[in-house]
Amino acid sequence: MTGNGVASIGECMLELSGQAGPNWRMGFAGDTFNTLWALHALSGDRPATYVSAFGDDPF
């Protein structure tokens, strides 16, 4: 892998919407995810990395 890539840190939302029958449509969103997606699309073949984590709090 050569060249500089782009990275984003944040949370990504999973969006589920009901479709006909028992099917669901899943999408991804969030400002940091959308920004990374757009930068990767504009950068050509440069790598994109998304950094996130799951918490372990009781909520």
C-alpha positions in Angstrom: 0.0 0.0 0.0 1.5 3.4 -1.0 0.4 6.9 -0.4 -1.5 8.6 2.4 -4.9 7.4 3.4 -7.6 9.0 5.4 -9.0 8.0 8.8 -12.0 9.0 10.8 -12.8 8.5 14.5 -16.4 8.4 15.8 -19.6 6.4 15.9 -21.6 5.0 13.1 -25.4 4.5 13.2 -27.0 1.4 11.8 -30.4 2.4 10.3 -33.0 -0.4 9.9 -36.2 0.2 7.9 -38.9 -2.3 7.3 -39.5 -3.5 3.8 -42.2 -5.7 2.2 -42.7 -8.9 4.1 -40.2 -9.9 6.8 -37.3 -8.1 5.1 -35.3 -5.2 6.6 -33.1 -2.7 4.8 -29.9 -1.8 6.6 -28.0 1.4 6.0 -25.1 3.2 7.7 -24.9 6.9 8.6 -23.4 9.5 10.9 -21.3 12.6 10.3 -17.9 11.0 10.7 -18.9 8.0 8.6 -20.4 10.1 5.8 -17.4 12.4 5.7 -15.0 9.4 5.5 -17.1 7.8 2.7 -17.0 11.1 0.7 -13.3 11.6 1.2 -12.6 8.0 0.2 -14.7 8.4 -2.9 -12.9 11.6 -3.9 -9.4 10.3 -3.2 -9.3 7.5 -5.7 -7.5 4.4 -4.5 -6.2 5.7 -1.2 -7.2 3.6 1.8 -9.9 4.7 4.3 -10.0 3.6 7.9 -12.9 4.0 10.3 -12.0 3.8 14.1 -14.8 3.2 16.6 -15.4 1.1 19.7 -18.2 -0.4 21.8 -18.6 0.8 25.3 -19.1 -1.5 28.3 -21.2 0.8 30.5 -24.6 -0.5 31.8 -26.7 1.8 29.5 
